[in-house]
């Protein structure tokens, strides 16, 4: 069993007058360890309550053909929903505050897991929309990112 060594134990002397001081000191140390342990337990509990999620981030410079973009959206939306995805950002124009970016439109979809993302991307439900991407978008970047979702 691990035992803390106090200054009193190192010196090997404990005058009678300091017994009360030692008890107060030991109580404060024990209380501090208890608060530290409670804080760690709270942190671990919060970490356990965070749910893993995954995001698909799509950034494009622009659109090649508006009709093809509309068709892509008609096909992609139901496929995304089928695999548990939901848009958190849809075709927004980002405000670039640092650096240069040629990307003019950004979309982000949250999925329950990275496995759901991969299943969606490789699925027959998304295949037709996926085939349209070079015809619909100019300079498209598509990224999969693991994340965590804190309880609300």
Secondary structure as UniProt FT lines:
FT   HELIX           7..11
FT   HELIX           16..18
FT   HELIX           19..49
FT   STRAND          51..60
FT   STRAND          62..63
FT   HELIX           66..82
FT   TURN            83..84
FT   STRAND          86..92
FT   STRAND          105..111
FT   HELIX           114..122
FT   HELIX           124..136
FT   STRAND          137..138
FT   STRAND          141..149
//
